[in-house]
Every structure is written in structure tokens, then in C-alpha cells.
Amino acid sequence: MKTLIIILAVSSNLAWVGAFAVYPFIYVLKTGAFVKGMLYSWSLNFLGVTLMSLFIPAAIASFIPEYKQFIFSCFPEAPGIVGVLFTGWLPALIICGLALVARILIQKYRTRKLARSETDAR
């Protein structure tokens, strides 16, 4: 039973990281909206930490009360919510900054490739 709880904790953490990192990266890569992507990432990060620290462990502990202490030791602690509230913008800045740099590089590569193909066609 403890192995199942650990697997659930790890998989939900990975899902949370995927949500606050992958979605804003793709959003900024497609649209170039840096600030909006940062707000998405920061808010998803805050929502994920809140869910992972309070609601998901409480829901699991209500189904398996004999492992309550073990369940709460597998998940992040509640004081992490305040930390993410104030410093959650830093991962968002890094993720969206990398996406913006990738977008700029892709656009430069596409314009060079298009310019080469136009000169070759003449």
C-alpha cells in the first residue's frame, strides 16, 4: 500500500510540473505573449502546489486513514504555498524566457531559409 501511495505522489507531482512548465512554454512559443505565458505558468504553479499540499493528500487520507501520517509525509508541505506565491514567478520567468528565445531563433531560421529558397529560385 505504501508503494501505491508513493507512486501516486510522484505521478501527481510530474503531472503538476508538466502543467505549469509545458503548457506555458508551448503557449509562448506559438504566440510570443511572454507576460501572459508567465502569468499562466505562475498561476498553474500556485494552483498545483495548493492542490498537492492540501487537497490531494486530504482526499487520499480520507480513503486510507491508517496511513494518514505517511501520506502527508509523501506530499509537499503546506508552507510551500506561501513560498510559491512569492517566488513562483522565477520558474515562470525561466520557462517563458527559454520559449521566447526559441521562438526568436525559429523565426530567424525560417526567414533565412525562405530568403535562400527565393534566391535559389531566381
Secondary structure, DSSP 8 states (H G I E B T S, - for coil): -HHHHHHHHHHHHHHHHHHHHHHHHHHHHHH--HHHHHHHHHHHHHHHHHIIIIIHHHHHHHH-GGGHHHHHHHS--TTHHHHHHHHTHHHHHHHHHHHHHHHHHHHHHHHHHHHHHHHHH-
